Amino acid sequence: MKTSTPWPSHPRSLREWQLARLRTYLRDTVLPFSAHYGRMFEKEGLRPEMLRTPDDLRRIPFTSKNDFLPGSEGSDPVRDFVLVPDRAVLARRPSSIFRALLHGRAAVAEGFEREFRPLLLTSTTGRSSEPVPFLYTAQDIENLKLGGKRVYELCEATREMRMLNMFPFAPHLAFWIAHYGGADFGSFVVGTGGGKVMGTDGNLRLIRKVKPDVLIGMPTFLYHLLQGGVADGLKLPNLRKIVLGGEKAPAGTRRKLRALAEKLGAPKIDVLRSYGFTEAKLAWGECPFEEDAGSAGYHIHPDLSMIEIVDPKTGEPRGEGEPGEIVFTPLAARGSVALRYRTGDCTDGGLYYEPCPFCGRQVPRLVGEISRNAEFREMQLGKLKGTLVDFNRLEHVLDNTDHVGTWQLELRKQNDDPEDLDEIVLHVAKSDQYSDAGLRELLDAHFASELEIHPNRIEFHTEEEMKALQGTGTQLKEIRIIDHRPACEGTGNGGTLPNVHTNAVSRPTS
């Protein structure tokens, strides 16, 4: 087993240790300075010292995306989640008094600035609602560096490796954690800004110059990029790792990326995923694994965050290794803070605490495939109205199907009539010379076996046509599901359905 820089590990009392950190964090940092949680705890009659066991966490009401939506009177609740310190309260802290005696008042004031003054902003993508900003202070940036550095270590990167950060350059988590984590790790990391900044050709030119050992980016964009590299006769014999974030990347996607890397002359490589989201201001990664053994899951930073798994319908806690919705609580954040945040992401594997079987680290691990709870769409596909379609499963079916390179699901109304039946149009760019007829039959059978539905049409496209459909180089994320039903037009989000953000490294996230 390989290990690198030790992570905090408290195998016999991890939850108790995290709860102690949470009580201190709430008492000294969150409740005095958060308008939202100050009101909430007062309303609930709740005090930090009441949180003695993991079961006590349910005393804290959940936070969700709806809590960030503007109020009816034009209020801005986002501000209420930002920690706004009271200097008089800070000055009375024993630690502040002691520091002033040792180093003077100026040093104390500088420490307050570092802890609480916002310096950076990231935001959600805004595909399903208005973008929500999250603020970072200098202390948050240090947490971002530490979390990112750990992801680099977890992937078994080395300082000698040359890396390309190909996440979109934007106020989104994925780019910044790759940037700050790489700087703290000490590797040569070049940020290309993804397709929207340099375009596919520009990224390929830079790859030729840098000859990277590691590519970091979104699965769909990297697939397009490597396809272009194969077509151009590019060779990358020193490529060792591909690190993914911002979108789902099931086994089929990883297999296709590995096959493209082999065509580029790369030896056996690691294709690893990360998972993160804007509200966490962090991301988590996988350690290398043999594909037939399966991933050991995303390794959580136990000193920076606490993860719960709850029943997505009832909100009741799930046990170790049980599937459910992911709930996030920070333990060291400043700036914007969301406690017991319901991500809307569900894992089919659950949370585990025993040592990782591959790297040996004893930290919580999120195991299994992660899907969006919101990706269930009600559609009228026949005489029976209200057929519930799980687009998470459809995405996995498509990503795991051989001969399918990239794809887009388009939702339409037959005859463009709002009162007519819904229809699903599947756009596909093939990865090889497999026949159109054979692939139509294969995809239709997969749709039927997984969800008992059939696509109304399957249309084949060239790789360039698919790039245009997905918005490669023009959108921050490639659009894989788009809703063109008349009822969805004019919603302000272009009719797109939200992708999972891995997220960061998304949901990035997302």
Secondary structure as UniProt FT lines:
FT   TURN            11..13
FT   HELIX           14..25
FT   HELIX           26..30
FT   HELIX           31..33
FT   HELIX           35..44
FT   HELIX           48..50
FT   HELIX           54..59
FT   HELIX           65..68
FT   TURN            72..73
FT   HELIX           77..80
FT   HELIX           87..91
FT   HELIX           94..103
FT   HELIX           105..116
FT   STRAND          118..123
FT   STRAND          133..137
FT   HELIX           138..154
FT   TURN            155..156
FT   TURN            159..160
FT   STRAND          162..165
FT   HELIX           173..185
FT   STRAND          188..191
FT   HELIX           195..210
FT   STRAND          214..217
FT   HELIX           219..231
FT   TURN            232..233
FT   TURN            237..238
FT   STRAND          241..244
FT   HELIX           251..263
FT   TURN            264..265
FT   STRAND          270..277
FT   HELIX           278..280
FT   STRAND          282..285
FT   TURN            291..293
FT   STRAND          298..299
FT   TURN            302..304
FT   STRAND          305..310
FT   TURN            312..314
FT   TURN            320..321
FT   STRAND          324..330
FT   STRAND          341..347
FT   STRAND          350..352
FT   TURN            357..359
FT   STRAND          365..367
FT   STRAND          370..372
FT   TURN            373..374
FT   STRAND          376..379
FT   STRAND          387..390
FT   HELIX           391..399
FT   TURN            402..403
FT   STRAND          404..413
FT   HELIX           414..416
FT   TURN            418..419
FT   STRAND          422..430
FT   HELIX           436..451
FT   STRAND          457..460
FT   HELIX           463..470
FT   TURN            471..474
FT   STRAND          481..483
FT   HELIX           486..488
FT   TURN            489..490
FT   TURN            494..495
//
